[in-house]
Amino acid sequence: MFENIKSVGLKDMHHLQVQALMDLIGMTLKIAAQTKDLELLQEVESECDELVKLFGGAGVSVTIETS
């Protein structure tokens, strides 16, 4: 049924599509960080990481700085 499936990677997408996807991921991570809920932030980081990897990217990593 799905014999001729083709996937689209970041390299195949228009640069505006890639930028929109990265902007959405960045905003999602920023909102999650503002909740100050470490478990939620880790879950969001994991989902964003998987999404970027699904499109052939290197992934996403979040570093939390404390002062």
PDBQT receptor file of N, H, CA, C and O in Angstrom, charges set to zero:
ATOM      1  N   MET A   1       0.812  -1.198   0.000  1.00  0.00    +0.000 N 
ATOM      2  CA  MET A   1       0.000   0.000   0.000  1.00  0.00    +0.000 C 
ATOM      3  C   MET A   1       0.855   1.263   0.000  1.00  0.00    +0.000 C 
ATOM      4  O   MET A   1       0.495   2.249  -0.644  1.00  0.00    +0.000 OA
ATOM      5  N   PHE A   2       1.998   1.249   0.722  1.00  0.00    +0.000 N 
ATOM      6  H   PHE A   2       2.291   0.448   1.244  1.00  0.00    +0.000 HD
ATOM      7  CA  PHE A   2       2.868   2.419   0.810  1.00  0.00    +0.000 C 
ATOM      8  C   PHE A   2       4.222   2.139   0.180  1.00  0.00    +0.000 C 
ATOM      9  O   PHE A   2       5.255   2.475   0.760  1.00  0.00    +0.000 OA
ATOM     10  N   GLU A   3       4.232   1.540  -0.981  1.00  0.00    +0.000 N 
ATOM     11  H   GLU A   3       3.393   1.267  -1.452  1.00  0.00    +0.000 HD
ATOM     12  CA  GLU A   3       5.484   1.112  -1.599  1.00  0.00    +0.000 C 
ATOM     13  C   GLU A   3       6.361   2.265  -2.062  1.00  0.00    +0.000 C 
ATOM     14  O   GLU A   3       7.582   2.179  -1.936  1.00  0.00    +0.000 OA
ATOM     15  N   ASN A   4       5.798   3.320  -2.582  1.00  0.00    +0.000 N 
ATOM     16  H   ASN A   4       4.806   3.389  -2.684  1.00  0.00    +0.000 HD
ATOM     17  CA  ASN A   4       6.576   4.413  -3.161  1.00  0.00    +0.000 C 
ATOM     18  C   ASN A   4       6.577   5.649  -2.265  1.00  0.00    +0.000 C 
ATOM     19  O   ASN A   4       6.336   6.763  -2.730  1.00  0.00    +0.000 OA
ATOM     20  N   ILE A   5       6.848   5.446  -0.995  1.00  0.00    +0.000 N 
ATOM     21  H   ILE A   5       7.044   4.541  -0.618  1.00  0.00    +0.000 HD
ATOM     22  CA  ILE A   5       6.875   6.574  -0.064  1.00  0.00    +0.000 C 
ATOM     23  C   ILE A   5       8.199   7.307  -0.206  1.00  0.00    +0.000 C 
ATOM     24  O   ILE A   5       9.269   6.699  -0.178  1.00  0.00    +0.000 OA
ATOM     25  N   LYS A   6       8.112   8.615  -0.358  1.00  0.00    +0.000 N 
ATOM     26  H   LYS A   6       7.243   9.110  -0.381  1.00  0.00    +0.000 HD
ATOM     27  CA  LYS A   6       9.303   9.455  -0.400  1.00  0.00    +0.000 C 
ATOM     28  C   LYS A   6       9.245  10.384   0.796  1.00  0.00    +0.000 C 
ATOM     29  O   LYS A   6       8.179  10.882   1.156  1.00  0.00    +0.000 OA
ATOM     30  N   SER A   7      10.383  10.612   1.402  1.00  0.00    +0.000 N 
ATOM     31  H   SER A   7      11.249  10.207   1.109  1.00  0.00    +0.000 HD
ATOM     32  CA  SER A   7      10.414  11.517   2.544  1.00  0.00    +0.000 C 
ATOM     33  C   SER A   7      11.080  12.826   2.136  1.00  0.00    +0.000 C 
ATOM     34  O   SER A   7      11.839  12.896   1.170  1.00  0.00    +0.000 OA
ATOM     35  N   VAL A   8      10.772  13.838   2.897  1.00  0.00    +0.000 N 
ATOM     36  H   VAL A   8      10.155  13.782   3.682  1.00  0.00    +0.000 HD
ATOM     37  CA  VAL A   8      11.324  15.162   2.648  1.00  0.00    +0.000 C 
ATOM     38  C   VAL A   8      12.220  15.515   3.822  1.00  0.00    +0.000 C 
ATOM     39  O   VAL A   8      11.822  15.387   4.980  1.00  0.00    +0.000 OA
ATOM     40  N   GLY A   9      13.418  15.953   3.521  1.00  0.00    +0.000 N 
ATOM     41  H   GLY A   9      13.741  16.056   2.580  1.00  0.00    +0.000 HD
ATOM     42  CA  GLY A   9      14.353  16.373   4.561  1.00  0.00    +0.000 C 
ATOM     43  C   GLY A   9      14.541  17.874   4.541  1.00  0.00    +0.000 C 
ATOM     44  O   GLY A   9      14.053  18.562   3.644  1.00  0.00    +0.000 OA
ATOM     45  N   LEU A  10      15.247  18.372   5.528  1.00  0.00    +0.000 N 
ATOM     46  H   LEU A  10      15.644  17.813   6.256  1.00  0.00    +0.000 HD
ATOM     47  CA  LEU A  10      15.508  19.808   5.602  1.00  0.00    +0.000 C 
ATOM     48  C   LEU A  10      16.216  20.318   4.355  1.00  0.00    +0.000 C 
ATOM     49  O   LEU A  10      15.978  21.445   3.919  1.00  0.00    +0.000 OA
ATOM     50  N   LYS A  11      17.089  19.488   3.780  1.00  0.00    +0.000 N 
ATOM     51  H   LYS A  11      17.282  18.573   4.135  1.00  0.00    +0.000 HD
ATOM     52  CA  LYS A  11      17.818  19.885   2.575  1.00  0.00    +0.000 C 
ATOM     53  C   LYS A  11      16.905  20.018   1.362  1.00  0.00    +0.000 C 
ATOM     54  O   LYS A  11      17.230  20.733   0.415  1.00  0.00    +0.000 OA
ATOM     55  N   ASP A  12      15.757  19.327   1.388  1.00  0.00    +0.000 N 
ATOM     56  H   ASP A  12      15.493  18.746   2.158  1.00  0.00    +0.000 HD
ATOM     57  CA  ASP A  12      14.815  19.360   0.272  1.00  0.00    +0.000 C 
ATOM     58  C   ASP A  12      13.813  20.505   0.385  1.00  0.00    +0.000 C 
ATOM     59  O   ASP A  12      13.157  20.865  -0.592  1.00  0.00    +0.000 OA
ATOM     60  N   MET A  13      13.702  21.067   1.571  1.00  0.00    +0.000 N 
ATOM     61  H   MET A  13      14.236  20.775   2.365  1.00  0.00    +0.000 HD
ATOM     62  CA  MET A  13      12.688  22.087   1.835  1.00  0.00    +0.000 C 
ATOM     63  C   MET A  13      13.180  23.470   1.427  1.00  0.00    +0.000 C 
ATOM     64  O   MET A  13      14.382  23.737   1.395  1.00  0.00    +0.000 OA
ATOM     65  N   HIS A  14      12.236  24.332   1.121  1.00  0.00    +0.000 N 
ATOM     66  H   HIS A  14      11.260  24.115   1.147  1.00  0.00    +0.000 HD
ATOM     67  CA  HIS A  14      12.550  25.731   0.835  1.00  0.00    +0.000 C 
ATOM     68  C   HIS A  14      13.092  26.359   2.113  1.00  0.00    +0.000 C 
ATOM     69  O   HIS A  14      12.669  25.998   3.211  1.00  0.00    +0.000 OA
ATOM     70  N   HIS A  15      14.024  27.293   1.975  1.00  0.00    +0.000 N 
ATOM     71  H   HIS A  15      14.367  27.586   1.083  1.00  0.00    +0.000 HD
ATOM     72  CA  HIS A  15      14.645  27.880   3.166  1.00  0.00    +0.000 C 
ATOM     73  C   HIS A  15      13.637  28.567   4.083  1.00  0.00    +0.000 C 
ATOM     74  O   HIS A  15      13.850  28.630   5.294  1.00  0.00    +0.000 OA
ATOM     75  N   LEU A  16      12.548  29.081   3.527  1.00  0.00    +0.000 N 
ATOM     76  H   LEU A  16      12.374  29.030   2.544  1.00  0.00    +0.000 HD
ATOM     77  CA  LEU A  16      11.519  29.699   4.374  1.00  0.00    +0.000 C 
ATOM     78  C   LEU A  16      10.757  28.650   5.180  1.00  0.00    +0.000 C 
ATOM     79  O   LEU A  16      10.323  28.919   6.301  1.00  0.00    +0.000 OA
ATOM     80  N   GLN A  17      10.593  27.452   4.608  1.00  0.00    +0.000 N 
ATOM     81  H   GLN A  17      10.946  27.233   3.697  1.00  0.00    +0.000 HD
ATOM     82  CA  GLN A  17       9.957  26.364   5.346  1.00  0.00    +0.000 C 
ATOM     83  C   GLN A  17      10.841  25.919   6.511  1.00  0.00    +0.000 C 
ATOM     84  O   GLN A  17      10.359  25.696   7.621  1.00  0.00    +0.000 OA
ATOM     85  N   VAL A  18      12.125  25.793   6.244  1.00  0.00    +0.000 N 
ATOM     86  H   VAL A  18      12.516  25.974   5.341  1.00  0.00    +0.000 HD
ATOM     87  CA  VAL A  18      13.069  25.394   7.293  1.00  0.00    +0.000 C 
ATOM     88  C   VAL A  18      13.081  26.454   8.394  1.00  0.00    +0.000 C 
ATOM     89  O   VAL A  18      13.049  26.124   9.579  1.00  0.00    +0.000 OA
ATOM     90  N   GLN A  19      13.128  27.713   8.004  1.00  0.00    +0.000 N 
ATOM     91  H   GLN A  19      13.154  27.982   7.042  1.00  0.00    +0.000 HD
ATOM     92  CA  GLN A  19      13.154  28.796   8.991  1.00  0.00    +0.000 C 
ATOM     93  C   GLN A  19      11.884  28.800   9.834  1.00  0.00    +0.000 C 
ATOM     94  O   GLN A  19      11.947  29.008  11.045  1.00  0.00    +0.000 OA
ATOM     95  N   ALA A  20      10.739  28.572   9.208  1.00  0.00    +0.000 N 
ATOM     96  H   ALA A  20      10.689  28.402   8.224  1.00  0.00    +0.000 HD
ATOM     97  CA  ALA A  20       9.473  28.532   9.953  1.00  0.00    +0.000 C 
ATOM     98  C   ALA A  20       9.453  27.377  10.947  1.00  0.00    +0.000 C 
ATOM     99  O   ALA A  20       8.990  27.538  12.076  1.00  0.00    +0.000 OA
ATOM    100  N   LEU A  21       9.948  26.224  10.539  1.00  0.00    +0.000 N 
ATOM    101  H   LEU A  21      10.325  26.093   9.622  1.00  0.00    +0.000 HD
ATOM    102  CA  LEU A  21      10.008  25.067  11.430  1.00  0.00    +0.000 C 
ATOM    103  C   LEU A  21      10.937  25.344  12.606  1.00  0.00    +0.000 C 
ATOM    104  O   LEU A  21      10.593  25.046  13.749  1.00  0.00    +0.000 OA
ATOM    105  N   MET A  22      12.107  25.909  12.337  1.00  0.00    +0.000 N 
ATOM    106  H   MET A  22      12.387  26.151  11.408  1.00  0.00    +0.000 HD
ATOM    107  CA  MET A  22      13.061  26.212  13.404  1.00  0.00    +0.000 C 
ATOM    108  C   MET A  22      12.529  27.301  14.335  1.00  0.00    +0.000 C 
ATOM    109  O   MET A  22      12.766  27.255  15.542  1.00  0.00    +0.000 OA
ATOM    110  N   ASP A  23      11.816  28.274  13.784  1.00  0.00    +0.000 N 
ATOM    111  H   ASP A  23      11.623  28.311  12.804  1.00  0.00    +0.000 HD
ATOM    112  CA  ASP A  23      11.194  29.317  14.617  1.00  0.00    +0.000 C 
ATOM    113  C   ASP A  23      10.155  28.710  15.551  1.00  0.00    +0.000 C 
ATOM    114  O   ASP A  23      10.084  29.070  16.726  1.00  0.00    +0.000 OA
ATOM    115  N   LEU A  24       9.356  27.794  15.030  1.00  0.00    +0.000 N 
ATOM    116  H   LEU A  24       9.414  27.502  14.075  1.00  0.00    +0.000 HD
ATOM    117  CA  LEU A  24       8.339  27.126  15.849  1.00  0.00    +0.000 C 
ATOM    118  C   LEU A  24       8.990  26.319  16.965  1.00  0.00    +0.000 C 
ATOM    119  O   LEU A  24       8.535  26.356  18.108  1.00  0.00    +0.000 OA
ATOM    120  N   ILE A  25      10.043  25.597  16.638  1.00  0.00    +0.000 N 
ATOM    121  H   ILE A  25      10.413  25.567  15.709  1.00  0.00    +0.000 HD
ATOM    122  CA  ILE A  25      10.760  24.811  17.643  1.00  0.00    +0.000 C 
ATOM    123  C   ILE A  25      11.372  25.733  18.700  1.00  0.00    +0.000 C 
ATOM    124  O   ILE A  25      11.289  25.453  19.896  1.00  0.00    +0.000 OA
ATOM    125  N   GLY A  26      11.979  26.818  18.260  1.00  0.00    +0.000 N 
ATOM    126  H   GLY A  26      12.047  27.046  17.288  1.00  0.00    +0.000 HD
ATOM    127  CA  GLY A  26      12.576  27.765  19.198  1.00  0.00    +0.000 C 
ATOM    128  C   GLY A  26      11.548  28.376  20.132  1.00  0.00    +0.000 C 
ATOM    129  O   GLY A  26      11.784  28.484  21.336  1.00  0.00    +0.000 OA
ATOM    130  N   MET A  27      10.412  28.775  19.587  1.00  0.00    +0.000 N 
ATOM    131  H   MET A  27      10.221  28.687  18.609  1.00  0.00    +0.000 HD
ATOM    132  CA  MET A  27       9.352  29.362  20.399  1.00  0.00    +0.000 C 
ATOM    133  C   MET A  27       8.775  28.334  21.367  1.00  0.00    +0.000 C 
ATOM    134  O   MET A  27       8.478  28.665  22.515  1.00  0.00    +0.000 OA
ATOM    135  N   THR A  28       8.617  27.106  20.920  1.00  0.00    +0.000 N 
ATOM    136  H   THR A  28       8.858  26.837  19.988  1.00  0.00    +0.000 HD
ATOM    137  CA  THR A  28       8.106  26.033  21.773  1.00  0.00    +0.000 C 
ATOM    138  C   THR A  28       9.038  25.803  22.963  1.00  0.00    +0.000 C 
ATOM    139  O   THR A  28       8.580  25.663  24.097  1.00  0.00    +0.000 OA
ATOM    140  N   LEU A  29      10.343  25.764  22.700  1.00  0.00    +0.000 N 
ATOM    141  H   LEU A  29      10.715  25.878  21.779  1.00  0.00    +0.000 HD
ATOM    142  CA  LEU A  29      11.316  25.579  23.773  1.00  0.00    +0.000 C 
ATOM    143  C   LEU A  29      11.327  26.773  24.724  1.00  0.00    +0.000 C 
ATOM    144  O   LEU A  29      11.441  26.604  25.938  1.00  0.00    +0.000 OA
ATOM    145  N   LYS A  30      11.208  27.976  24.173  1.00  0.00    +0.000 N 
ATOM    146  H   LYS A  30      11.115  28.113  23.186  1.00  0.00    +0.000 HD
ATOM    147  CA  LYS A  30      11.204  29.181  25.005  1.00  0.00    +0.000 C 
ATOM    148  C   LYS A  30       9.997  29.201  25.943  1.00  0.00    +0.000 C 
ATOM    149  O   LYS A  30      10.127  29.534  27.121  1.00  0.00    +0.000 OA
ATOM    150  N   ILE A  31       8.840  28.850  25.424  1.00  0.00    +0.000 N 
ATOM    151  H   ILE A  31       8.734  28.580  24.466  1.00  0.00    +0.000 HD
ATOM    152  CA  ILE A  31       7.633  28.808  26.250  1.00  0.00    +0.000 C 
ATOM    153  C   ILE A  31       7.754  27.742  27.327  1.00  0.00    +0.000 C 
ATOM    154  O   ILE A  31       7.382  27.972  28.478  1.00  0.00    +0.000 OA
ATOM    155  N   ALA A  32       8.271  26.574  26.958  1.00  0.00    +0.000 N 
ATOM    156  H   ALA A  32       8.573  26.386  26.023  1.00  0.00    +0.000 HD
ATOM    157  CA  ALA A  32       8.444  25.500  27.938  1.00  0.00    +0.000 C 
ATOM    158  C   ALA A  32       9.411  25.923  29.043  1.00  0.00    +0.000 C 
ATOM    159  O   ALA A  32       9.203  25.593  30.211  1.00  0.00    +0.000 OA
ATOM    160  N   ALA A  33      10.461  26.647  28.679  1.00  0.00    +0.000 N 
ATOM    161  H   ALA A  33      10.630  26.915  27.731  1.00  0.00    +0.000 HD
ATOM    162  CA  ALA A  33      11.443  27.093  29.672  1.00  0.00    +0.000 C 
ATOM    163  C   ALA A  33      10.828  28.105  30.636  1.00  0.00    +0.000 C 
ATOM    164  O   ALA A  33      11.216  28.159  31.804  1.00  0.00    +0.000 OA
ATOM    165  N   GLN A  34       9.889  28.894  30.167  1.00  0.00    +0.000 N 
ATOM    166  H   GLN A  34       9.575  28.850  29.219  1.00  0.00    +0.000 HD
ATOM    167  CA  GLN A  34       9.269  29.908  31.017  1.00  0.00    +0.000 C 
ATOM    168  C   GLN A  34       8.350  29.309  32.069  1.00  0.00    +0.000 C 
ATOM    169  O   GLN A  34       8.005  29.984  33.040  1.00  0.00    +0.000 OA
ATOM    170  N   THR A  35       7.951  28.068  31.897  1.00  0.00    +0.000 N 
ATOM    171  H   THR A  35       8.231  27.521  31.109  1.00  0.00    +0.000 HD
ATOM    172  CA  THR A  35       7.088  27.429  32.897  1.00  0.00    +0.000 C 
ATOM    173  C   THR A  35       7.862  27.047  34.147  1.00  0.00    +0.000 C 
ATOM    174  O   THR A  35       7.273  26.819  35.203  1.00  0.00    +0.000 OA
ATOM    175  N   LYS A  36       9.183  26.977  34.027  1.00  0.00    +0.000 N 
ATOM    176  H   LYS A  36       9.662  27.162  33.169  1.00  0.00    +0.000 HD
ATOM    177  CA  LYS A  36      10.075  26.564  35.124  1.00  0.00    +0.000 C 
ATOM    178  C   LYS A  36       9.786  25.142  35.606  1.00  0.00    +0.000 C 
ATOM    179  O   LYS A  36      10.136  24.770  36.726  1.00  0.00    +0.000 OA
ATOM    180  N   ASP A  37       9.143  24.358  34.747  1.00  0.00    +0.000 N 
ATOM    181  H   ASP A  37       8.858  24.659  33.837  1.00  0.00    +0.000 HD
ATOM    182  CA  ASP A  37       8.861  22.958  35.032  1.00  0.00    +0.000 C 
ATOM    183  C   ASP A  37       9.905  22.128  34.284  1.00  0.00    +0.000 C 
ATOM    184  O   ASP A  37       9.796  21.940  33.073  1.00  0.00    +0.000 OA
ATOM    185  N   LEU A  38      10.913  21.634  35.002  1.00  0.00    +0.000 N 
ATOM    186  H   LEU A  38      11.002  21.787  35.986  1.00  0.00    +0.000 HD
ATOM    187  CA  LEU A  38      12.027  20.925  34.379  1.00  0.00    +0.000 C 
ATOM    188  C   LEU A  38      11.577  19.681  33.626  1.00  0.00    +0.000 C 
ATOM    189  O   LEU A  38      12.099  19.381  32.552  1.00  0.00    +0.000 OA
ATOM    190  N   GLU A  39      10.612  18.954  34.182  1.00  0.00    +0.000 N 
ATOM    191  H   GLU A  39      10.188  19.197  35.054  1.00  0.00    +0.000 HD
ATOM    192  CA  GLU A  39      10.110  17.741  33.521  1.00  0.00    +0.000 C 
ATOM    193  C   GLU A  39       9.442  18.081  32.192  1.00  0.00    +0.000 C 
ATOM    194  O   GLU A  39       9.658  17.393  31.194  1.00  0.00    +0.000 OA
ATOM    195  N   LEU A  40       8.641  19.127  32.177  1.00  0.00    +0.000 N 
ATOM    196  H   LEU A  40       8.466  19.685  32.988  1.00  0.00    +0.000 HD
ATOM    197  CA  LEU A  40       7.985  19.560  30.939  1.00  0.00    +0.000 C 
ATOM    198  C   LEU A  40       9.020  20.009  29.917  1.00  0.00    +0.000 C 
ATOM    199  O   LEU A  40       8.920  19.662  28.740  1.00  0.00    +0.000 OA
ATOM    200  N   LEU A  41      10.004  20.770  30.352  1.00  0.00    +0.000 N 
ATOM    201  H   LEU A  41      10.085  21.051  31.308  1.00  0.00    +0.000 HD
ATOM    202  CA  LEU A  41      11.045  21.238  29.438  1.00  0.00    +0.000 C 
ATOM    203  C   LEU A  41      11.805  20.070  28.829  1.00  0.00    +0.000 C 
ATOM    204  O   LEU A  41      12.108  20.088  27.636  1.00  0.00    +0.000 OA
ATOM    205  N   GLN A  42      12.114  19.059  29.623  1.00  0.00    +0.000 N 
ATOM    206  H   GLN A  42      11.867  19.044  30.592  1.00  0.00    +0.000 HD
ATOM    207  CA  GLN A  42      12.816  17.886  29.098  1.00  0.00    +0.000 C 
ATOM    208  C   GLN A  42      11.960  17.138  28.083  1.00  0.00    +0.000 C 
ATOM    209  O   GLN A  42      12.472  16.644  27.078  1.00  0.00    +0.000 OA
ATOM    210  N   GLU A  43      10.665  17.055  28.343  1.00  0.00    +0.000 N 
ATOM    211  H   GLU A  43      10.249  17.456  29.159  1.00  0.00    +0.000 HD
ATOM    212  CA  GLU A  43       9.763  16.389  27.400  1.00  0.00    +0.000 C 
ATOM    213  C   GLU A  43       9.677  17.162  26.084  1.00  0.00    +0.000 C 
ATOM    214  O   GLU A  43       9.714  16.568  25.006  1.00  0.00    +0.000 OA
ATOM    215  N   VAL A  44       9.563  18.478  26.177  1.00  0.00    +0.000 N 
ATOM    216  H   VAL A  44       9.533  18.960  27.052  1.00  0.00    +0.000 HD
ATOM    217  CA  VAL A  44       9.496  19.315  24.977  1.00  0.00    +0.000 C 
ATOM    218  C   VAL A  44      10.810  19.231  24.208  1.00  0.00    +0.000 C 
ATOM    219  O   VAL A  44      10.804  19.142  22.980  1.00  0.00    +0.000 OA
ATOM    220  N   GLU A  45      11.932  19.260  24.917  1.00  0.00    +0.000 N 
ATOM    221  H   GLU A  45      11.937  19.332  25.915  1.00  0.00    +0.000 HD
ATOM    222  CA  GLU A  45      13.240  19.131  24.282  1.00  0.00    +0.000 C 
ATOM    223  C   GLU A  45      13.331  17.815  23.511  1.00  0.00    +0.000 C 
ATOM    224  O   GLU A  45      13.800  17.789  22.373  1.00  0.00    +0.000 OA
ATOM    225  N   SER A  46      12.889  16.746  24.120  1.00  0.00    +0.000 N 
ATOM    226  H   SER A  46      12.508  16.767  25.045  1.00  0.00    +0.000 HD
ATOM    227  CA  SER A  46      12.935  15.433  23.482  1.00  0.00    +0.000 C 
ATOM    228  C   SER A  46      12.080  15.394  22.213  1.00  0.00    +0.000 C 
ATOM    229  O   SER A  46      12.513  14.872  21.186  1.00  0.00    +0.000 OA
ATOM    230  N   GLU A  47      10.881  15.941  22.286  1.00  0.00    +0.000 N 
ATOM    231  H   GLU A  47      10.529  16.365  23.120  1.00  0.00    +0.000 HD
ATOM    232  CA  GLU A  47       9.994  15.952  21.114  1.00  0.00    +0.000 C 
ATOM    233  C   GLU A  47      10.569  16.812  19.987  1.00  0.00    +0.000 C 
ATOM    234  O   GLU A  47      10.514  16.426  18.819  1.00  0.00    +0.000 OA
ATOM    235  N   CYS A  48      11.119  17.974  20.336  1.00  0.00    +0.000 N 
ATOM    236  H   CYS A  48      11.164  18.287  21.285  1.00  0.00    +0.000 HD
ATOM    237  CA  CYS A  48      11.723  18.846  19.324  1.00  0.00    +0.000 C 
ATOM    238  C   CYS A  48      12.951  18.182  18.708  1.00  0.00    +0.000 C 
ATOM    239  O   CYS A  48      13.173  18.276  17.501  1.00  0.00    +0.000 OA
ATOM    240  N   ASP A  49      13.745  17.512  19.539  1.00  0.00    +0.000 N 
ATOM    241  H   ASP A  49      13.564  17.436  20.520  1.00  0.00    +0.000 HD
ATOM    242  CA  ASP A  49      14.921  16.795  19.067  1.00  0.00    +0.000 C 
ATOM    243  C   ASP A  49      14.527  15.730  18.047  1.00  0.00    +0.000 C 
ATOM    244  O   ASP A  49      15.136  15.626  16.982  1.00  0.00    +0.000 OA
ATOM    245  N   GLU A  50      13.511  14.944  18.375  1.00  0.00    +0.000 N 
ATOM    246  H   GLU A  50      13.017  15.028  19.240  1.00  0.00    +0.000 HD
ATOM    247  CA  GLU A  50      13.049  13.893  17.465  1.00  0.00    +0.000 C 
ATOM    248  C   GLU A  50      12.512  14.482  16.161  1.00  0.00    +0.000 C 
ATOM    249  O   GLU A  50      12.740  13.917  15.091  1.00  0.00    +0.000 OA
ATOM    250  N   LEU A  51      11.810  15.598  16.236  1.00  0.00    +0.000 N 
ATOM    251  H   LEU A  51      11.624  16.057  17.105  1.00  0.00    +0.000 HD
ATOM    252  CA  LEU A  51      11.258  16.223  15.030  1.00  0.00    +0.000 C 
ATOM    253  C   LEU A  51      12.372  16.679  14.097  1.00  0.00    +0.000 C 
ATOM    254  O   LEU A  51      12.317  16.431  12.892  1.00  0.00    +0.000 OA
ATOM    255  N   VAL A  52      13.379  17.341  14.648  1.00  0.00    +0.000 N 
ATOM    256  H   VAL A  52      13.424  17.541  15.626  1.00  0.00    +0.000 HD
ATOM    257  CA  VAL A  52      14.489  17.813  13.819  1.00  0.00    +0.000 C 
ATOM    258  C   VAL A  52      15.238  16.631  13.207  1.00  0.00    +0.000 C 
ATOM    259  O   VAL A  52      15.602  16.671  12.032  1.00  0.00    +0.000 OA
ATOM    260  N   LYS A  53      15.468  15.586  13.990  1.00  0.00    +0.000 N 
ATOM    261  H   LYS A  53      15.171  15.554  14.945  1.00  0.00    +0.000 HD
ATOM    262  CA  LYS A  53      16.146  14.395  13.468  1.00  0.00    +0.000 C 
ATOM    263  C   LYS A  53      15.324  13.699  12.394  1.00  0.00    +0.000 C 
ATOM    264  O   LYS A  53      15.881  13.153  11.442  1.00  0.00    +0.000 OA
ATOM    265  N   LEU A  54      13.997  13.715  12.538  1.00  0.00    +0.000 N 
ATOM    266  H   LEU A  54      13.544  14.159  13.311  1.00  0.00    +0.000 HD
ATOM    267  CA  LEU A  54      13.108  13.106  11.553  1.00  0.00    +0.000 C 
ATOM    268  C   LEU A  54      13.290  13.749  10.177  1.00  0.00    +0.000 C 
ATOM    269  O   LEU A  54      13.165  13.082   9.149  1.00  0.00    +0.000 OA
ATOM    270  N   PHE A  55      13.585  15.041  10.169  1.00  0.00    +0.000 N 
ATOM    271  H   PHE A  55      13.687  15.582  11.003  1.00  0.00    +0.000 HD
ATOM    272  CA  PHE A  55      13.804  15.756   8.906  1.00  0.00    +0.000 C 
ATOM    273  C   PHE A  55      15.270  15.791   8.493  1.00  0.00    +0.000 C 
ATOM    274  O   PHE A  55      15.639  16.521   7.573  1.00  0.00    +0.000 OA
ATOM    275  N   GLY A  56      16.110  15.002   9.173  1.00  0.00    +0.000 N 
ATOM    276  H   GLY A  56      15.809  14.410   9.921  1.00  0.00    +0.000 HD
ATOM    277  CA  GLY A  56      17.506  14.884   8.769  1.00  0.00    +0.000 C 
ATOM    278  C   GLY A  56      18.449  15.862   9.429  1.00  0.00    +0.000 C 
ATOM    279  O   GLY A  56      19.607  15.965   9.023  1.00  0.00    +0.000 OA
ATOM    280  N   GLY A  57      17.989  16.582  10.432  1.00  0.00    +0.000 N 
ATOM    281  H   GLY A  57      17.049  16.498  10.761  1.00  0.00    +0.000 HD
ATOM    282  CA  GLY A  57      18.853  17.527  11.134  1.00  0.00    +0.000 C 
ATOM    283  C   GLY A  57      19.660  16.847  12.221  1.00  0.00    +0.000 C 
ATOM    284  O   GLY A  57      19.519  15.648  12.459  1.00  0.00    +0.000 OA
ATOM    285  N   ALA A  58      20.501  17.620  12.874  1.00  0.00    +0.000 N 
ATOM    286  H   ALA A  58      20.616  18.594  12.681  1.00  0.00    +0.000 HD
ATOM    287  CA  ALA A  58      21.386  17.095  13.913  1.00  0.00    +0.000 C 
ATOM    288  C   ALA A  58      20.686  16.939  15.248  1.00  0.00    +0.000 C 
ATOM    289  O   ALA A  58      21.183  16.228  16.122  1.00  0.00    +0.000 OA
ATOM    290  N   GLY A  59      19.550  17.584  15.428  1.00  0.00    +0.000 N 
ATOM    291  H   GLY A  59      19.146  18.161  14.718  1.00  0.00    +0.000 HD
ATOM    292  CA  GLY A  59      18.830  17.491  16.685  1.00  0.00    +0.000 C 
ATOM    293  C   GLY A  59      18.833  18.799  17.439  1.00  0.00    +0.000 C 
ATOM    294  O   GLY A  59      19.330  19.814  16.950  1.00  0.00    +0.000 OA
ATOM    295  N   VAL A  60      18.268  18.767  18.646  1.00  0.00    +0.000 N 
ATOM    296  H   VAL A  60      17.865  17.943  19.043  1.00  0.00    +0.000 HD
ATOM    297  CA  VAL A  60      18.115  19.950  19.485  1.00  0.00    +0.000 C 
ATOM    298  C   VAL A  60      18.575  19.598  20.885  1.00  0.00    +0.000 C 
ATOM    299  O   VAL A  60      18.309  18.503  21.382  1.00  0.00    +0.000 OA
ATOM    300  N   SER A  61      19.264  20.529  21.515  1.00  0.00    +0.000 N 
ATOM    301  H   SER A  61      19.480  21.418  21.111  1.00  0.00    +0.000 HD
ATOM    302  CA  SER A  61      19.699  20.348  22.881  1.00  0.00    +0.000 C 
ATOM    303  C   SER A  61      19.445  21.637  23.664  1.00  0.00    +0.000 C 
ATOM    304  O   SER A  61      19.674  22.734  23.156  1.00  0.00    +0.000 OA
ATOM    305  N   VAL A  62      18.975  21.499  24.890  1.00  0.00    +0.000 N 
ATOM    306  H   VAL A  62      18.789  20.607  25.304  1.00  0.00    +0.000 HD
ATOM    307  CA  VAL A  62      18.705  22.651  25.742  1.00  0.00    +0.000 C 
ATOM    308  C   VAL A  62      19.685  22.635  26.901  1.00  0.00    +0.000 C 
ATOM    309  O   VAL A  62      19.888  21.602  27.540  1.00  0.00    +0.000 OA
ATOM    310  N   THR A  63      20.290  23.779  27.168  1.00  0.00    +0.000 N 
ATOM    311  H   THR A  63      20.125  24.618  26.649  1.00  0.00    +0.000 HD
ATOM    312  CA  THR A  63      21.169  23.945  28.321  1.00  0.00    +0.000 C 
ATOM    313  C   THR A  63      20.545  24.974  29.248  1.00  0.00    +0.000 C 
ATOM    314  O   THR A  63      20.165  26.064  28.822  1.00  0.00    +0.000 OA
ATOM    315  N   ILE A  64      20.445  24.614  30.518  1.00  0.00    +0.000 N 
ATOM    316  H   ILE A  64      20.754  23.728  30.864  1.00  0.00    +0.000 HD
ATOM    317  CA  ILE A  64      19.839  25.512  31.500  1.00  0.00    +0.000 C 
ATOM    318  C   ILE A  64      20.958  26.164  32.298  1.00  0.00    +0.000 C 
ATOM    319  O   ILE A  64      21.777  25.481  32.912  1.00  0.00    +0.000 OA
ATOM    320  N   GLU A  65      20.983  27.484  32.286  1.00  0.00    +0.000 N 
ATOM    321  H   GLU A  65      20.317  28.040  31.788  1.00  0.00    +0.000 HD
ATOM    322  CA  GLU A  65      21.973  28.236  33.049  1.00  0.00    +0.000 C 
ATOM    323  C   GLU A  65      21.329  28.743  34.329  1.00  0.00    +0.000 C 
ATOM    324  O   GLU A  65      20.226  29.289  34.302  1.00  0.00    +0.000 OA
ATOM    325  N   THR A  66      22.005  28.566  35.427  1.00  0.00    +0.000 N 
ATOM    326  H   THR A  66      22.901  28.122  35.448  1.00  0.00    +0.000 HD
ATOM    327  CA  THR A  66      21.523  29.105  36.695  1.00  0.00    +0.000 C 
ATOM    328  C   THR A  66      22.510  30.137  37.186  1.00  0.00    +0.000 C 
ATOM    329  O   THR A  66      23.718  30.028  36.976  1.00  0.00    +0.000 OA
ATOM    330  N   SER A  67      21.962  31.141  37.846  1.00  0.00    +0.000 N 
ATOM    331  H   SER A  67      20.981  31.229  38.016  1.00  0.00    +0.000 HD
ATOM    332  CA  SER A  67      22.857  32.194  38.336  1.00  0.00    +0.000 C 
ATOM    333  C   SER A  67      22.792  32.322  39.825  1.00  0.00    +0.000 C 
ATOM    334  O   SER A  67      23.482  33.161  40.403  1.00  0.00    +0.000 OA
TER     335      SER A  67
